[in-house]
Amino acid sequence: MNRPAVRDFALLVLRLVLGAVFVAHGYNHWFETGMAETGRQFAALGVPQPQLSAYLTGTVELIGGAFLAVGLLTTITASLLALLVLAAGYFVHLDNGFFIEAGGVEYTLVLAAALFIITVFGTGRASLDGVLTRG
């Protein structure tokens, strides 16, 4: 078994799944819920600067998710998304306990852990970063 190839494939799968999750959330904020309503929801949840936070969140999720999926600027992107997820965990989910059914931090912790793995181990060869850095 080719261990580097398995590692690269595992990172690719993780990036594609996480990228799809973030693109879907960003798309939802921008085009389905809309920024005005997302800002109102953020305000009701006590998120600071709710309208600015809505635009920042929707943009980072949409563009960051796409960058993550294709493996472009991956370490920076995964780090930014991890900060975003941890902020959501703190401002929105922490007071609701652990389990997602009650709005708890469970899901945000899983996302943060997965993004941490990508930040630490990088993107792998099956990525634009891998293609652009080959000499």
C-alpha positions, 0 to 999 in steps of 0.5 A: 500500500502506498501510504502517501497516496492514501494520505493524499486521497484521505485529505482530498475526501476531507477537503471535498466534503468540508468544502461542500458543507461550507459552500452550501452554508455560504450559498444559503446565507447569500442567496436563500436566506439573504444577508438582511435576514441572516443579519437579523438572525445573527442579531437575535443570537447576540452575534456582535456586529450582526450585519457585518458578521453575516456578510463576513460569514457568508463570504468566507464560507462560500469562497473558503469552501470553494478554495478548500474543495479545490485545494487553493491556499488551503492552510490559510483557508482552513485556518480562517474557516476554523476561526469562523467555526469556533466563533460560531461555536462560542457566540451561537452554540456554547450556551446550548450544551453539547448535542446538536439537537439542542443547538449545541457545540457538537457539530462546530467541534467536528468541523473545527477538528477536521479543519485543524487536520487540514491546517496541520497536514496540508492539502496533499498532492491532489490539489491546486496547491500541490500542482502549483508547488511541484517543481 
